[in-house]
Amino acid sequence: MLLEEFTSVGRTAPGMVLLPGWATDGRIFDGLFPGVAAVVAGPLRPEGFPDRLAAFLDGVARGPVTVVGWSLGGFLAAEFARRHPRRVRRVVLVGIRRRYPADAVEAVREKLLRDRRACLSDFHAQCFFPSRMAAYREFRAGLQEEYLREMDEKGLLSGLSYLSTASLSLSALPSCPVAIVHGEKDVVAPAGEAEEVAAESGRASFHLLRGAPHAAFLDERFRAVAADG
């Protein structure tokens, strides 16, 4: 069963928020930060998201949090930190790009409407490509089937609509410390584009994980970068 929009995990007040990418939910991060109290998001609904997250944190957090956002979640992590700067200590953006070309997003939308299952299966494969790591085998045997069965078309389309206009640039990055982490082998978002976003900001650090895919947070080196600072 898909996660609720926000779920607080751990026995203490959360110090981290985990925002997944398109066509996934927070379970994609399972095991990433063992023992860390966090707020984990369900399938992302971009419209009004930052204010809903802020309202949820009102009830569970005791201070600023680190927000980790992957792909679509990266755009929303940056937007949340801009709108609610006092709530955020640090932002970690994974697998982001400056913007997605409108024609590329439209092609995904058309494929989704034509054959939802094939569209999601192909996208998930790209998230792990070119690696055929154990994590991908585990994903296909478990979570992927739930996503294929339960991800609703309306939510998926709202995510694509958001991506068709979202951008990350100097003015779009928050003022808090920002780490941009990217897989060298990412076939969804070019690594060079993410590096340019970091360089233009003059304050964001860039971390290239050699050999890692779009789902770069699955790389064993990611945890050290995300926990730093």
N, C-alpha and C positions, 0 to 999 in steps of 0.2 A: 504494500500500500504506500502511495506517495506521502511524503512528509507534509505536515501542516505548513502554512507560510513561514512561521517561526517556531523553532523548538529550542528550548534551553537544556543543555546537557551538562552534567557534572554536578558536584555537590556544593560548589561555592558560586559566588557571583561571577558571571562570565567576563573574561578579559579579551575574548576574540569573537569575531563574527565571520562565518564562512558562507560565501555567496557562490553558488554553482553556475555553470554555463547553460546555454540553451539546450533544451531536451534532456536535462538531467535534474536531479535534486540534490540536497545536501548529503545524501548517503554516498555520493561519489567520493566524499572526503573521509569515509569511515576508516579509522585506524591511523589517520595522518598525524594527529596530535594526541597520543594516548595520555589520559589523565588531565587534559586541559579542559577547563570549563569554557563552554562556547555557546553561542547562538548559531544554530544551523538553519539555513533557509530551505524551504521547499521549492517547487518549480516557480521561477521568477515571473512576477506580473509587474512590468516596469511602471505603469501609470500609478503615480502616487506612492511608489515603493519607499522612497527615503523617509517620508513622514510616517508611514506605518511602522517602519523599522525603529524610528526614533521613539514612537509611542510604546512599542514593545520593550525597548531598552529601559524606558522609564520604570518599568516594573521589576526588572531583574538585574540591571547593572549598577555598580556603585561608583564607577568612574569611567574615564576614556577607555576605549577598546581598540584593539588592532583589527582592521577589516581586511580579510583576504578575499579577493574577487577574481574569479576565473572567467575569461572570455566575456560573455554577456554580463556576468557578475562583476567583472572588472570595471565596465562602464558605470554600473550602478554603485559600486564601491566608491568610485571617484565622485559621483554625483552626491552620494550620501555625505561624504566628508566635506564637500563644498557647502552643502546646505546646513550641516550640523557640525561645524568644526570643533566645538567644545566637547563633543562626544567621542572624538577620534584621536587616538594617540599616534597611529601609524597606519599606512595603507600598503598592502602588498597586491600588486596587479600581475596576474598570470595569463599569458597567452593573449595579450591585448593587441590591438592595432589602432592606428590613428582614426580610421573609419573604414567601414565596409562599403565597397562600391554598390550603388543602388541596383545595378543590373545583376550583380551576383546574389544579392538578397532576394531579388524578384525571382531568379531562377530557382532558388531553394523553396520559395513560397509556392511556385507552380508545381514543383516536384512533390511538395507536401500535400497539396490538394489533389494531385493525381494518384499518388500511392504513398500514403502516410508511413506505412511500415518500411518500405524500401528506402524512403527519404531518411528516416531516423537511423536505420541500420547503416546506411552509407556514411552518414555524418558521424556516428559513433566510431566507425572504423577509422575515419580520418583523424579523430581525436587521438587515437593510439598509433597511427601510422608514423614511421615505417616499422616501429618496434612491434614485435609479437611477444611482448613480455607476459609473464605469468599474470599480471594484473588484468591484462586484456582477456585472457582465457577465463579468469574468475568473473570478470564483468559480463562476458557473453553467457556464462553458465548461470548467472544470478540476476543482477540488477537490470541488464539490458532487456530481458523478457518482460519484466515489470514495466519498464519505461515504454516499451512498444505497445503494451496492452493498456496502460493507464494514462499516458500523456494525452491531454485533451487538445483538440485542434484549435480551439479558441485561444488558449493560453500560448500555444506555440506560435500562432499568428501574431499575437500581441508582442511577443519577443522579437519576431522578425520586423515588425513595424518600428519598434524602438531602434533596432540595429540599423535600419535604413536611414536614420537621421542622426544617430549618436556619433560623437567624435571625441577624441582625446588630443588635446593640444596644450600649449603653455597655459592658456587661460582656463582650460578645463581641468587641469590637475589641481588637487587641493593644496593648501599651504603647509600641511603637516608633512613629516618625513614620508617619502614614497620610495618603495622598492619595486622595480619592474623586473619580473622573472620570465624568461622565455626559453622554450626548447629550440635547440639548433635545427632540429628536423621538422619543425612545425609546418604542416602543409595547409593549415587553415588561416593562419595569420603570419605573414613574413617576419622573421626575426629582425631584419634590418629596419623595418618600419618601427617596431617597438623600441629599438635602440635609438632611433632618431627622436622619438618622443621624449625619451629620457634625456638625451643630450640637449635638446632645445629647452627643456625646463631649467637646466642649470642646477637643479637640486635633487632630482630623482636619481637613485643609483640603478644601474643596469646589471643584471646577472644572467649570463647566457649559460644554459646547461647543455653541454656537448652531448649530442646524440639523443636528446630528449624530444618527445613529441608535443603536440598541442596540449595534451593533458600533462604538462610539465610538473605539476605538483605531485605526480606519482613517482617522480625520480627521487631516489634516496637522498640526493643532495639538497632537495628543496627545503626540507624541514629546517636545516641550519640557517638558510637565508631568511625564512619567514620568522624564525624565532629570534634572530639577531636584532639588537636594539630594544 
